Amino acid sequence: MKNSSSFSLSIEKEETGTPSDSVYERIRHDILSDVFKANSRLKVSELARLYETSTNPIREALQQLRGEGLVIFAPNQGARVRPIDMDYVRNVAEVGYLLEPYLMLHFIETASTDDIRKLETIQEQIEALNFTDVHLHTNLNHQFHEFMYEHHYNQVAFKLWKQHREIIGSISARIPIALSRREAILNEHRALIAAIHSQDTEGALNVLKLHIGDAGQYLVDQLRIKQARDARNRSN
């Protein structure tokens, strides 16, 4: 969809990568995959035809996505896809910064030798890929973190983290990763595994905070650069 003010019903629905058949998750997937561009209007009747459903599930889905911050409503304009700007990314990243240490603590205290080996296996796959496929790297990186948190007793916190992590991951997949940042990601993952293996709770939490803090700042900085570049292009 090239037009930022609306979308065409001629778009083919993606058959791969769709999280589930629920209308909410299908629309969310298409927003995060950049199928619906920033500021695209999300008309209930057109979405109902596109996803072959009635209008009520569409309205409910849009309200859920509004709660996540992915959809905004404006008077007399209806629903639109929220533009991804620096403030939005910062806010989403800060949620992860607050939640991840809480989730990580439980993993450090309960991880078995098999759990740590699984984490090492995912890290080996990340290093073997070596950033040659940005989408596959994003998926593996998500697996690395999700594996540590998915069995946490507080599933409310885990699901909130996962929701925000998917947003950050989709944004990250659109931004080139600098060589220095690539090296930092690999080193921080290795240091995290080593600290967990040695039951160094303080060390693991410090590495995690550095890791996710730097990742969030990197995204904000890259978006700042992109916005400045776009502003210059518009003025020329």
N, CA, C and O of each residue as an XYZ file, in Angstrom:
944
protein
N       0.840     -1.199      0.000
C       0.000      0.000      0.000
C       0.863      1.233      0.000
O       1.603      1.495      0.948
N       0.763      1.973     -1.055
C       1.612      3.147     -1.210
C       0.964      4.386     -0.629
O       1.657      5.293     -0.169
N      -0.370      4.434     -0.647
C      -1.067      5.628     -0.205
C      -1.134      5.665      1.306
O      -1.626      4.718      1.920
N      -0.644      6.751      1.933
C      -0.621      6.841      3.389
C      -1.960      7.282      3.954
O      -2.154      7.223      5.168
N      -2.905      7.728      3.102
C      -4.176      8.217      3.616
C      -5.252      7.142      3.628
O      -6.249      7.295      4.334
N      -5.088      6.068      2.877
C      -6.067      4.991      2.843
C      -5.397      3.742      2.344
O      -4.210      3.757      2.020
N      -6.152      2.643      2.276
C      -5.558      1.428      1.753
C      -6.489      0.811      0.735
O      -7.691      1.074      0.735
N      -5.931     -0.003     -0.122
C      -6.686     -0.619     -1.201
C      -7.125     -2.011     -0.802
O      -6.389     -2.728     -0.124
N      -8.316     -2.399     -1.217
C      -8.817     -3.728     -0.923
C      -8.231     -4.785     -1.837
O      -8.539     -5.969     -1.700
N      -7.381     -4.362     -2.775
C      -6.775     -5.322     -3.696
C      -5.564     -5.999     -3.089
O      -4.975     -6.887     -3.706
N      -5.177     -5.581     -1.863
C      -4.021     -6.181     -1.213
C      -4.278     -7.655     -0.977
O      -5.367     -8.042     -0.553
N      -3.284     -8.471     -1.248
C      -3.412     -9.891     -0.965
C      -3.098    -10.129      0.505
O      -2.124     -9.593      1.034
N      -3.915    -10.922      1.153
C      -3.659    -11.248      2.551
C      -2.448    -12.149      2.629
O      -2.314    -13.080      1.835
N      -1.556    -11.882      3.583
C      -0.368    -12.697      3.738
C      -0.757    -14.049      4.299
O      -1.570    -14.139      5.220
N      -0.172    -15.108      3.740
C      -0.482    -16.453      4.183
C       0.546    -16.970      5.162
O       0.296    -17.951      5.862
N       1.708    -16.322      5.224
C       2.748    -16.803      6.121
C       3.044    -15.751      7.170
O       2.968    -14.551      6.903
N       3.380    -16.206      8.360
C       3.782    -15.287      9.414
C       2.613    -14.719     10.188
O       2.821    -13.971     11.143
N       1.359    -15.058      9.799
C       0.208    -14.538     10.509
C       0.065    -15.257     11.840
O       0.016    -16.487     11.858
N      -0.004    -14.539     12.954
C      -0.003    -15.172     14.262
C      -1.171    -16.133     14.484
O      -0.964    -17.215     15.033
N      -2.366    -15.781     14.083
C      -3.510    -16.671     14.272
C      -4.628    -16.185     13.383
O      -4.467    -15.219     12.637
N      -5.772    -16.861     13.463
C      -6.904    -16.485     12.625
C      -7.754    -15.392     13.242
O      -8.690    -14.920     12.597
N      -7.466    -14.966     14.471
C      -8.295    -13.936     15.081
C      -8.118    -12.618     14.326
O      -7.020    -12.278     13.887
N      -9.210    -11.894     14.188
C      -9.178    -10.634     13.447
C      -8.204     -9.653     14.081
O      -7.433     -8.987     13.392
N      -8.253     -9.578     15.396
C      -7.345     -8.669     16.101
C      -5.889     -8.968     15.764
O      -5.134     -8.057     15.426
N      -5.490    -10.227     15.853
C      -4.093    -10.568     15.619
C      -3.713    -10.407     14.154
O      -2.567    -10.079     13.849
N      -4.652    -10.631     13.248
C      -4.348    -10.449     11.821
C      -4.131     -8.972     11.488
O      -3.202     -8.633     10.755
N      -4.977     -8.096     12.018
C      -4.789     -6.663     11.779
C      -3.504     -6.191     12.445
O      -2.736     -5.428     11.860
N      -3.276     -6.649     13.669
C      -2.057     -6.271     14.398
C      -0.816     -6.711     13.625
O       0.148     -5.955     13.499
N      -0.849     -7.929     13.112
C       0.270     -8.446     12.325
C       0.533     -7.565     11.116
O       1.686     -7.257     10.816
N      -0.520     -7.153     10.415
C      -0.352     -6.332      9.211
C       0.134     -4.926      9.542
O       0.847     -4.315      8.746
N      -0.244     -4.409     10.703
C       0.286     -3.105     11.120
C       1.769     -3.227     11.442
O       2.576     -2.417     10.985
N       2.130     -4.237     12.230
C       3.524     -4.408     12.630
C       4.415     -4.787     11.452
O       5.613     -4.502     11.461
N       3.836     -5.428     10.438
C       4.613     -5.817      9.251
C       4.705     -4.687      8.233
O       5.285     -4.852      7.160
N       4.128     -3.538      8.576
C       4.165     -2.358      7.701
C       3.308     -2.539      6.454
O       3.516     -1.845      5.459
N       2.346     -3.462      6.493
C       1.386     -3.579      5.391
C       0.495     -2.337      5.377
O       0.222     -1.765      4.322
N       0.051     -1.934      6.563
C      -0.687     -0.686      6.708
C       0.315      0.396      7.110
O       0.923      0.322      8.177
N       0.476      1.380      6.266
C       1.465      2.427      6.494
C       1.001      3.405      7.576
O      -0.179      3.471      7.920
N       1.964      4.156      8.095
C       1.661      5.173      9.107
C       0.611      6.136      8.576
O       0.687      6.586      7.433
N      -0.360      6.444      9.409
C      -1.459      7.362      9.111
C      -2.493      6.793      8.144
O      -3.430      7.494      7.762
N      -2.332      5.513      7.739
C      -3.351      4.899      6.891
C      -4.684      4.862      7.631
O      -4.736      4.534      8.816
N      -5.766      5.203      6.919
C      -7.089      5.110      7.523
C      -7.512      3.654      7.590
O      -7.284      2.886      6.655
N      -8.118      3.288      8.680
C      -8.589      1.924      8.892
C     -10.111      1.958      8.946
O     -10.702      2.094     10.018
N     -10.732      1.834      7.793
C     -12.186      1.916      7.699
C     -12.799      0.569      8.052
O     -12.405     -0.469      7.519
N     -13.753      0.604      8.943
C     -14.351     -0.629      9.449
C     -14.944     -1.462      8.327
O     -14.707     -2.669      8.271
N     -15.705     -0.854      7.439
C     -16.372     -1.613      6.375
C     -15.361     -2.248      5.425
O     -15.546     -3.386      4.995
N     -14.300     -1.524      5.096
C     -13.293     -2.058      4.192
C     -12.484     -3.175      4.851
O     -12.152     -4.171      4.208
N     -12.170     -3.003      6.134
C     -11.455     -4.050      6.856
C     -12.309     -5.311      6.959
O     -11.793     -6.424      6.861
N     -13.610     -5.135      7.157
C     -14.506     -6.290      7.249
C     -14.498     -7.080      5.946
O     -14.508     -8.311      5.965
N     -14.479     -6.384      4.821
C     -14.415     -7.078      3.528
C     -13.055     -7.723      3.325
O     -12.960     -8.846      2.831
N     -12.016     -7.018      3.704
C     -10.657     -7.527      3.512
C     -10.415     -8.812      4.306
O      -9.820     -9.766      3.805
N     -10.893     -8.815      5.564
C     -10.667     -9.969      6.428
C     -11.852    -10.929      6.452
O     -11.877    -11.899      7.210
N     -12.834    -10.633      5.599
C     -13.986    -11.527      5.422
C     -14.678    -11.832      6.750
O     -14.825    -12.986      7.152
N     -15.091    -10.771      7.403
C     -15.780    -10.909      8.683
C     -16.829     -9.815      8.791
O     -16.960     -8.981      7.895
N     -17.575     -9.818      9.886
C     -18.554     -8.759     10.117
C     -17.862     -7.541     10.715
O     -16.671     -7.585     11.025
N     -18.604     -6.468     10.874
C     -17.989     -5.224     11.347
C     -17.713     -5.221     12.853
O     -16.797     -4.537     13.307
N     -18.493     -5.977     13.629
C     -18.291     -5.958     15.085
C     -16.906     -6.436     15.507
O     -16.267     -5.767     16.320
N     -16.408     -7.571     14.988
C     -15.038     -7.979     15.362
C     -13.987     -6.953     14.954
O     -12.972     -6.803     15.634
N     -14.219     -6.252     13.858
C     -13.274     -5.210     13.419
C     -13.252     -4.075     14.428
O     -12.183     -3.611     14.826
N     -14.428     -3.630     14.840
C     -14.503     -2.535     15.817
C     -13.821     -2.938     17.130
O     -13.086     -2.148     17.722
N     -14.069     -4.162     17.573
C     -13.449     -4.639     18.806
C     -11.933     -4.706     18.668
O     -11.199     -4.339     19.586
N     -11.469     -5.180     17.511
C     -10.025     -5.277     17.279
C      -9.372     -3.901     17.276
O      -8.293     -3.722     17.840
N     -10.019     -2.938     16.647
C      -9.457     -1.587     16.590
C      -9.382     -0.970     17.985
O      -8.448     -0.228     18.287
N     -10.356     -1.271     18.829
C     -10.311     -0.757     20.197
C      -9.164     -1.398     20.975
O      -8.498     -0.726     21.764
N      -8.927     -2.701     20.758
C      -7.794     -3.365     21.396
C      -6.477     -2.752     20.940
O      -5.575     -2.513     21.743
N      -6.384     -2.504     19.651
C      -5.154     -1.928     19.091
C      -4.979     -0.482     19.534
O      -3.856      0.008     19.656
N      -6.087      0.191     19.772
C      -6.018      1.541     20.341
C      -5.407      1.484     21.732
O      -4.586      2.326     22.095
N      -5.815      0.477     22.512
C      -5.252      0.306     23.846
C      -3.764      0.034     23.829
O      -3.053      0.431     24.752
N      -3.280     -0.639     22.794
C      -1.848     -0.911     22.646
C      -1.082      0.300     22.128
O       0.146      0.345     22.202
N      -1.813      1.283     21.603
C      -1.151      2.452     21.048
C      -0.805      2.326     19.583
O      -0.145      3.206     19.030
N      -1.239      1.239     18.933
C      -0.924      1.050     17.516
C      -1.928      1.740     16.601
O      -1.645      1.994     15.430
N      -3.098      2.040     17.145
C      -4.155      2.709     16.374
C      -4.599      3.942     17.152
O      -4.721      3.906     18.376
N      -4.836      5.016     16.438
C      -5.331      6.239     17.064
C      -6.669      6.620     16.425
O      -6.919      6.343     15.252
N      -7.508      7.255     17.221
C      -8.806      7.723     16.742
C      -8.818      9.245     16.775
O      -8.412      9.858     17.762
N      -9.284      9.843     15.699
C      -9.392     11.296     15.625
C     -10.846     11.663     15.316
O     -11.512     10.956     14.561
N     -11.345     12.766     15.896
C     -12.727     13.180     15.642
C     -12.999     13.344     14.149
O     -12.226     13.982     13.434
N     -14.083     12.773     13.695
C     -14.531     12.875     12.299
C     -13.587     12.222     11.303
O     -13.757     12.388     10.095
N     -12.597     11.484     11.786
C     -11.657     10.831     10.878
C     -11.588      9.325     11.091
O     -11.076      8.606     10.234
N     -12.090      8.844     12.206
C     -12.052      7.421     12.478
C     -10.677      6.955     12.912
O      -9.905      7.713     13.499
N     -10.380      5.698     12.616
C      -9.135      5.075     13.066
C      -8.033      5.222     12.032
O      -8.271      5.147     10.826
N      -6.814      5.436     12.534
C      -5.630      5.504     11.681
C      -4.500      4.733     12.342
O      -4.493      4.533     13.557
N      -3.537      4.301     11.522
C      -2.341      3.656     12.042
C      -1.450      4.711     12.671
O      -1.154      5.736     12.056
N      -1.034      4.460     13.878
C      -0.195      5.435     14.569
C       1.191      5.498     13.932
O       1.809      4.458     13.704
N       1.689      6.703     13.642
C       3.064      6.828     13.157
C       4.052      6.406     14.243
O       3.848      6.692     15.423
N       5.101      5.738     13.844
C       6.134      5.319     14.786
C       7.164      6.436     14.890
O       7.972      6.622     13.980
N       7.140      7.180     15.993
C       8.075      8.276     16.178
C       8.980      8.001     17.377
O       8.844      6.973     18.040
N       9.894      8.913     17.649
C      10.872      8.712     18.718
C      10.199      8.565     20.078
O      10.587      7.711     20.876
N       9.204      9.385     20.342
C       8.532      9.340     21.645
C       7.843      8.001     21.860
O       7.900      7.432     22.950
N       7.191      7.502     20.816
C       6.486      6.228     20.935
C       7.467      5.092     21.199
O       7.237      4.262     22.078
N       8.562      5.053     20.439
C       9.563      4.005     20.624
C      10.180      4.093     22.007
O      10.385      3.069     22.659
N      10.478      5.295     22.459
C      11.044      5.467     23.804
C      10.101      4.921     24.858
O      10.528      4.217     25.774
N       8.821      5.239     24.736
C       7.846      4.795     25.726
C       7.711      3.273     25.750
O       7.652      2.661     26.817
N       7.662      2.671     24.561
C       7.549      1.212     24.484
C       8.809      0.562     25.047
O       8.723     -0.418     25.787
N       9.975      1.100     24.704
C      11.243      0.548     25.188
C      11.350      0.655     26.704
O      11.905     -0.237     27.345
N      10.831      1.721     27.282
C      10.905      1.894     28.732
C      10.069      0.854     29.462
O      10.420      0.437     30.566
N       8.962      0.432     28.852
C       8.157     -0.631     29.462
C       8.989     -1.906     29.549
O       8.995     -2.582     30.578
N       9.690     -2.231     28.468
C      10.556     -3.404     28.477
C      11.673     -3.281     29.493
O      12.031     -4.258     30.151
N      12.225     -2.085     29.623
C      13.328     -1.855     30.557
C      12.880     -2.105     32.000
O      13.661     -2.572     32.829
N      11.628     -1.790     32.285
C      11.100     -1.996     33.631
C      10.697     -3.457     33.875
O      10.887     -3.980     34.974
N      10.140     -4.111     32.849
C       9.603     -5.454     33.023
C      10.654     -6.556     32.952
O      10.582     -7.525     33.708
N      11.630     -6.421     32.055
C      12.549     -7.534     31.809
C      13.362     -7.947     33.031
O      13.498     -9.147     33.268
N      13.905     -7.032     33.814
C      14.640     -7.485     35.008
C      13.762     -8.282     35.963
O      14.218     -9.251     36.570
N      12.512     -7.878     36.096
C      11.571     -8.616     36.941
C      11.370    -10.036     36.423
O      11.385    -10.986     37.206
N      11.182    -10.193     35.111
C      10.991    -11.516     34.522
C      12.283    -12.322     34.558
O      12.258    -13.529     34.800
N      13.399    -11.667     34.321
C      14.696    -12.337     34.293
C      15.058    -12.939     35.645
O      15.631    -14.027     35.705
N      14.734    -12.251     36.717
C      15.089    -12.705     38.058
C      14.570    -14.118     38.325
O      15.269    -14.953     38.899
N      13.345    -14.367     37.904
C      12.751    -15.694     38.108
C      13.528    -16.753     37.329
O      13.736    -17.858     37.831
N      13.960    -16.428     36.108
C      14.702    -17.397     35.306
C      16.055    -17.709     35.936
O      16.469    -18.867     35.981
N      16.733    -16.691     36.414
C      18.037    -16.906     37.048
C      17.902    -17.857     38.230
O      18.749    -18.724     38.444
N      16.831    -17.686     38.989
C      16.642    -18.475     40.209
C      16.180    -19.898     39.932
O      16.336    -20.769     40.788
N      15.613    -20.155     38.750
C      15.015    -21.467     38.483
C      15.642    -22.207     37.306
O      15.313    -23.370     37.077
N      16.536    -21.567     36.553
C      17.077    -22.173     35.319
C      17.846    -23.456     35.623
O      18.645    -23.513     36.558
N      17.588    -24.482     34.816
C      18.314    -25.744     34.909
C      19.474    -25.740     33.914
O      19.613    -24.821     33.108
N      20.293    -26.770     33.984
C      21.387    -26.915     33.019
C      20.829    -27.018     31.600
O      21.396    -26.452     30.666
N      19.725    -27.735     31.440
C      19.093    -27.855     30.119
C      18.586    -26.509     29.620
O      18.683    -26.208     28.430
N      18.044    -25.694     30.531
C      17.566    -24.361     30.142
C      18.717    -23.513     29.608
O      18.585    -22.844     28.583
N      19.832    -23.548     30.306
C      20.985    -22.748     29.887
C      21.529    -23.261     28.554
O      21.951    -22.473     27.707
N      21.518    -24.582     28.370
C      21.974    -25.145     27.108
C      21.064    -24.714     25.962
O      21.543    -24.439     24.862
N      19.755    -24.653     26.209
C      18.814    -24.183     25.190
C      19.112    -22.737     24.820
O      19.079    -22.371     23.645
N      19.398    -21.929     25.812
C      19.739    -20.531     25.569
C      21.013    -20.442     24.731
O      21.104    -19.625     23.815
N      21.983    -21.276     25.045
C      23.232    -21.301     24.281
C      22.986    -21.726     22.836
O      23.620    -21.207     21.918
N      22.069    -22.665     22.634
C      21.749    -23.126     21.281
C      21.153    -22.005     20.441
O      21.512    -21.834     19.276
N      20.239    -21.242     21.041
C      19.654    -20.102     20.326
C      20.739    -19.081     19.994
O      20.762    -18.527     18.895
N      21.646    -18.833     20.961
C      22.729    -17.885     20.722
C      23.652    -18.378     19.607
O      24.125    -17.579     18.800
N      23.909    -19.672     19.557
C      24.733    -20.225     18.479
C      24.080    -20.005     17.117
O      24.767    -19.729     16.134
N      22.763    -20.127     17.061
C      22.042    -19.873     15.809
C      22.131    -18.398     15.422
O      22.279    -18.068     14.245
N      22.041    -17.516     16.414
C      22.161    -16.080     16.151
C      23.543    -15.764     15.579
O      23.668    -15.011     14.613
N      24.570    -16.345     16.181
C      25.933    -16.063     15.734
C      26.222    -16.692     14.373
O      26.943    -16.112     13.561
N      25.661    -17.876     14.123
C      25.867    -18.512     12.819
C      25.196    -17.703     11.716
O      25.722    -17.608     10.608
N      24.044    -17.125     12.012
C      23.349    -16.279     11.034
C      24.130    -15.007     10.766
O      24.208    -14.542      9.629
N      24.715    -14.440     11.832
C      25.566    -13.252     11.740
C      24.889    -12.091     11.006
O      25.509    -11.411     10.189
N      23.608    -11.880     11.315
C      22.870    -10.706     10.828
C      22.668    -10.699      9.307
O      22.374     -9.645      8.742
N      22.816    -11.828      8.641
C      22.652    -11.863      7.182
C      21.187    -11.796      6.753
O      20.888    -11.464      5.606
N      20.289    -12.106      7.663
C      18.848    -12.029      7.391
C      18.216    -11.294      8.565
O      18.092    -11.848      9.657
N      17.819    -10.051      8.340
C      17.374     -9.201      9.440
C      16.111     -9.745     10.104
O      15.970     -9.668     11.324
N      15.194    -10.292      9.310
C      13.949    -10.794      9.887
C      14.187    -12.068     10.686
O      13.604    -12.253     11.754
N      15.044    -12.945     10.170
C      15.358    -14.159     10.909
C      16.129    -13.829     12.181
O      15.919    -14.455     13.220
N      17.024    -12.842     12.097
C      17.733    -12.417     13.311
C      16.754    -11.888     14.355
O      16.869    -12.199     15.540
N      15.796    -11.089     13.906
C      14.801    -10.550     14.838
C      14.032    -11.672     15.519
O      13.781    -11.614     16.722
N      13.656    -12.694     14.753
C      12.919    -13.825     15.326
C      13.768    -14.594     16.333
O      13.286    -14.963     17.404
N      15.031    -14.835     15.989
C      15.918    -15.562     16.891
C      16.186    -14.755     18.168
O      16.213    -15.301     19.271
N      16.380    -13.460     17.994
C      16.622    -12.598     19.147
C      15.407    -12.591     20.080
O      15.540    -12.586     21.304
N      14.224    -12.592     19.466
C      12.999    -12.658     20.264
C      12.924    -13.999     20.999
O      12.547    -14.042     22.170
N      13.278    -15.087     20.319
C      13.275    -16.410     20.961
C      14.227    -16.443     22.155
O      13.916    -17.024     23.195
N      15.381    -15.817     21.993
C      16.388    -15.787     23.058
C      15.793    -15.208     24.341
O      15.947    -15.773     25.424
N      15.118    -14.079     24.199
C      14.550    -13.420     25.374
C      13.277    -14.120     25.857
O      13.077    -14.303     27.058
N      12.425    -14.505     24.913
C      11.154    -15.111     25.308
C      11.365    -16.426     26.052
O      10.625    -16.739     26.984
N      12.368    -17.193     25.644
C      12.610    -18.475     26.309
C      12.837    -18.287     27.813
O      12.436    -19.130     28.616
N      13.470    -17.197     28.179
C      13.764    -16.969     29.594
C      12.541    -16.543     30.401
O      12.522    -16.688     31.623
N      11.526    -16.020     29.726
C      10.405    -15.432     30.458
C       9.091    -16.192     30.308
O       8.167    -15.969     31.090
N       8.986    -17.083     29.323
C       7.684    -17.647     28.980
C       7.074    -18.515     30.078
O       5.857    -18.702     30.107
N       7.899    -19.049     30.982
C       7.371    -19.892     32.052
C       7.258    -19.148     33.380
O       7.065    -19.765     34.428
N       7.376    -17.837     33.334
C       7.226    -17.044     34.556
C       5.818    -17.228     35.106
O       4.852    -17.315     34.348
N       5.708    -17.287     36.433
C       4.391    -17.490     37.047
C       3.447    -16.327     36.781
O       2.230    -16.509     36.795
N       3.986    -15.131     36.538
C       3.140    -13.961     36.286
C       2.946    -13.810     34.777
O       3.700    -13.105     34.108
N       1.932    -14.480     34.262
C       1.693    -14.453     32.825
C       1.134    -13.112     32.350
O       1.229    -12.786     31.167
N       0.559    -12.341     33.255
C       0.105    -10.996     32.883
C       1.313    -10.145     32.500
O       1.311     -9.470     31.470
N       2.340    -10.185     33.341
C       3.559     -9.432     33.054
C       4.242     -9.956     31.799
O       4.726     -9.174     30.981
N       4.285    -11.287     31.642
C       4.930    -11.863     30.461
C       4.220    -11.438     29.180
O       4.875    -11.060     28.208
N       2.901    -11.494     29.165
C       2.152    -11.138     27.953
C       2.296     -9.654     27.626
O       2.349     -9.276     26.455
N       2.360     -8.816     28.657
C       2.574     -7.391     28.424
C       3.955     -7.167     27.834
O       4.111     -6.395     26.887
N       4.972     -7.845     28.394
C       6.323     -7.742     27.842
C       6.340     -8.204     26.396
O       6.918     -7.532     25.541
N       5.715     -9.340     26.106
C       5.732     -9.902     24.754
C       5.071     -8.950     23.766
O       5.559     -8.767     22.650
N       3.974     -8.353     24.174
C       3.260     -7.395     23.336
C       4.180     -6.246     22.930
O       4.243     -5.875     21.758
N       4.887     -5.690     23.901
C       5.774     -4.565     23.623
C       7.024     -5.016     22.881
O       7.561     -4.276     22.057
N       7.486     -6.219     23.169
C       8.673     -6.741     22.489
C       8.417     -6.924     21.001
O       9.302     -6.663     20.186
N       7.223     -7.369     20.636
C       6.875     -7.551     19.230
C       6.872     -6.213     18.493
O       7.265     -6.133     17.329
N       6.428     -5.178     19.174
C       6.437     -3.846     18.554
C       7.871     -3.389     18.312
O       8.204     -2.927     17.221
N       8.722     -3.521     19.335
C      10.123     -3.130     19.194
C      10.801     -3.958     18.106
O      11.589     -3.433     17.319
N      10.490     -5.268     18.065
C      11.096     -6.133     17.064
C      10.727     -5.739     15.653
O      11.572     -5.757     14.759
N       9.465     -5.383     15.443
C       9.032     -4.995     14.101
C       9.694     -3.702     13.652
O       9.999     -3.537     12.471
N       9.916     -2.781     14.589
C      10.599     -1.525     14.266
C      12.071     -1.800     13.994
O      12.642     -1.253     13.050
N      12.684     -2.640     14.812
C      14.103     -2.965     14.649
C      14.378     -3.590     13.291
O      15.422     -3.339     12.689
N      13.443     -4.406     12.804
C      13.639     -5.105     11.534
C      13.692     -4.147     10.351
O      14.157     -4.516      9.273
N      13.219     -2.925     10.546
C      13.213     -1.947      9.444
C      14.445     -1.036      9.474
O      14.639     -0.224      8.569
N      15.272     -1.170     10.510
C      16.407     -0.262     10.687
C      17.711     -1.047     10.596
O      17.880     -2.033     11.314
N      18.636     -0.633      9.732
C      19.931     -1.331      9.635
C      20.658     -1.307     10.978
O      20.618     -0.315     11.706
N      21.328     -2.428     11.291
C      22.058     -2.527     12.546
C      23.533     -2.235     12.279
O      24.177     -2.946     11.508
N      24.064     -1.200     12.907
C      25.470     -0.824     12.710
C      26.382     -1.946     13.199
O      26.010     -2.721     14.080
N      27.577     -2.023     12.619
C      28.525     -3.077     12.982
C      28.849     -3.052     14.480
O      28.960     -4.100     15.117
N      28.999     -1.854     15.028
C      29.314     -1.749     16.454
C      28.169     -2.277     17.311
O      28.399     -2.903     18.345
N      26.940     -2.024     16.880
C      25.779     -2.510     17.624
C      25.669     -4.025     17.508
O      25.290     -4.695     18.469
N      26.000     -4.572     16.336
C      25.972     -6.026     16.153
C      26.925     -6.702     17.129
O      26.567     -7.679     17.788
N      28.128     -6.178     17.214
C      29.118     -6.762     18.116
C      28.650     -6.681     19.558
O      28.838     -7.617     20.335
N      28.038     -5.555     19.912
C      27.553     -5.373     21.280
C      26.450     -6.375     21.607
O      26.423     -6.928     22.707
N      25.548     -6.612     20.668
C      24.457     -7.561     20.895
C      25.011     -8.946     21.208
O      24.588     -9.585     22.172
N      25.952     -9.406     20.398
C      26.518    -10.740     20.601
C      27.272    -10.825     21.928
O      27.127    -11.796     22.671
N      28.071     -9.809     22.217
C      28.840     -9.809     23.477
C      27.935     -9.780     24.699
O      28.197    -10.459     25.692
N      26.873     -8.992     24.621
C      25.957     -8.877     25.762
C      25.183    -10.177     25.983
O      24.939    -10.571     27.124
N      24.801    -10.837     24.899
C      24.141    -12.137     25.032
C      25.071    -13.150     25.704
O      24.658    -13.882     26.603
N      26.335    -13.183     25.255
C      27.295    -14.123     25.839
C      27.495    -13.837     27.333
O      27.519    -14.750     28.158
N      27.638    -12.544     27.659
C      27.846    -12.159     29.064
C      26.634    -12.513     29.913
O      26.774    -12.891     31.076
N      25.448    -12.392     29.333
C      24.223    -12.720     30.047
C      24.163    -14.222     30.350
O      23.835    -14.623     31.467
N      24.477    -15.036     29.359
C      24.480    -16.486     29.557
C      25.500    -16.880     30.625
O      25.211    -17.704     31.493
N      26.685    -16.292     30.560
C      27.742    -16.617     31.526
C      27.315    -16.262     32.944
O      27.564    -17.028     33.876
N      26.672    -15.107     33.117
C      26.233    -14.690     34.454
C      25.133    -15.595     34.986
O      25.112    -15.922     36.173
N      24.217    -16.001     34.109
C      23.145    -16.915     34.529
C      23.738    -18.265     34.922
O      23.332    -18.862     35.919
N      24.695    -18.740     34.136
C      25.323    -20.032     34.395
C      26.022    -20.039     35.754
O      26.012    -21.049     36.457
N      26.621    -18.925     36.115
C      27.342    -18.838     37.389
C      26.459    -18.349     38.541
O      26.940    -18.103     39.647
N      25.143    -18.212     38.259
C      24.192    -17.759     39.277
C      24.541    -16.375     39.818
O      24.292    -16.075     40.985
N      25.112    -15.545     38.969
C      25.464    -14.170     39.338
C      24.266    -13.276     39.036
O      24.171    -12.680     37.963
N      23.366    -13.198     39.991
C      22.120    -12.452     39.773
C      22.374    -10.986     39.474
O      21.828    -10.442     38.515
N      23.191    -10.351     40.280
C      23.469     -8.925     40.083
C      24.137     -8.684     38.736
O      23.780     -7.750     38.018
N      25.110     -9.530     38.396
C      25.800     -9.371     37.125
C      24.869     -9.561     35.943
O      24.937     -8.805     34.974
N      23.991    -10.571     36.009
C      23.055    -10.828     34.917
C      22.089     -9.660     34.730
O      21.816     -9.248     33.602
N      21.574     -9.129     35.834
C      20.630     -8.015     35.741
C      21.315     -6.754     35.214
O      20.706     -5.983     34.473
N      22.565     -6.544     35.587
C      23.302     -5.383     35.077
C      23.522     -5.496     33.568
O      23.365     -4.520     32.835
N      23.888     -6.705     33.109
C      24.082     -6.909     31.669
C      22.775     -6.717     30.927
O      22.742     -6.090     29.868
N      21.686     -7.262     31.488
C      20.378     -7.130     30.845
C      19.964     -5.670     30.716
O      19.491     -5.244     29.661
N      20.140     -4.906     31.784
C      19.756     -3.491     31.740
C      20.580     -2.729     30.711
O      20.054     -1.866     30.008
N      21.864     -3.040     30.620
C      22.710     -2.424     29.603
C      22.228     -2.811     28.213
O      22.134     -1.968     27.321
N      21.923     -4.092     28.038
C      21.527     -4.637     26.741
C      20.244     -3.995     26.223
O      20.206     -3.506     25.094
N      19.201     -3.993     27.035
C      17.926     -3.465     26.565
C      17.914     -1.938     26.564
O      17.214     -1.320     25.762
N      18.689     -1.334     27.463
C      18.786      0.129     27.467
C      19.466      0.644     26.219
O      18.999      1.602     25.603
N      20.573      0.011     25.839
C      21.292      0.414     24.633
C      20.459      0.152     23.377
O      20.478      0.942     22.433
N      19.727     -0.970     23.375
C      18.902     -1.295     22.217
C      17.817     -0.236     22.009
O      17.580      0.208     20.886
N      17.165      0.160     23.094
C      16.137      1.183     22.991
C      16.701      2.519     22.542
O      16.104      3.203     21.710
N      17.856      2.894     23.092
C      18.475      4.157     22.721
C      18.912      4.147     21.265
O      18.807      5.158     20.571
N      19.401      3.003     20.809
C      19.830      2.888     19.412
C      18.649      3.121     18.467
O      18.781      3.827     17.467
N      17.504      2.532     18.782
C      16.323      2.732     17.944
C      15.893      4.194     17.928
O      15.584      4.749     16.874
N      15.876      4.804     19.093
C      15.482      6.217     19.171
C      16.441      7.079     18.353
O      16.006      7.967     17.619
N      17.737      6.823     18.474
C      18.736      7.600     17.730
C      18.564      7.417     16.224
O      18.655      8.383     15.467
N      18.316      6.183     15.790
C      18.147      5.927     14.366
C      16.891      6.591     13.818
O      16.884      7.086     12.691
N      15.832      6.599     14.617
C      14.611      7.280     14.188
C      14.818      8.791     14.130
O      14.268      9.466     13.260
N      15.611      9.316     15.059
C      15.920     10.748     15.037
C      16.669     11.107     13.757
O      16.377     12.120     13.122
N      17.623     10.281     13.388
C      18.377     10.502     12.152
C      17.453     10.431     10.938
O      17.543     11.258     10.030
N      16.565      9.437     10.931
C      15.643      9.273      9.808
C      14.697     10.455      9.699
O      14.441     10.943      8.598
N      14.175     10.918     10.822
C      13.254     12.048     10.784
C      13.947     13.315     10.305
O      13.360     14.101      9.562
N      15.197     13.518     10.727
C      15.951     14.683     10.265
C      16.208     14.602      8.762
O      16.114     15.603      8.050
N      16.535     13.391      8.287
C      16.777     13.196      6.859
C      15.503     13.446      6.046
O      15.539     14.088      4.996
N      14.382     12.929      6.547
C      13.102     13.122      5.853
C      12.721     14.595      5.802
O      12.192     15.075      4.799
N      12.997     15.311      6.900
C      12.676     16.746      6.948
C      13.508     17.507      5.925
O      13.007     18.414      5.261
N      14.794     17.132      5.799
C      15.643     17.797      4.787
C      15.147     17.508      3.384
O      15.137     18.393      2.529
N      14.738     16.282      3.148
C      14.260     15.911      1.811
C      12.994     16.670      1.454
O      12.800     17.051      0.300
N      12.130     16.892      2.439
C      10.886     17.630      2.168
C      11.160     19.093      1.873
O      10.417     19.730      1.125
N      12.237     19.635      2.465
C      12.533     21.062      2.274
C      13.268     21.334      0.964
O      13.307     22.470      0.492
N      13.851     20.284      0.379
C      14.593     20.438     -0.882
C      13.677     20.432     -2.091
O      14.148     20.551     -3.223
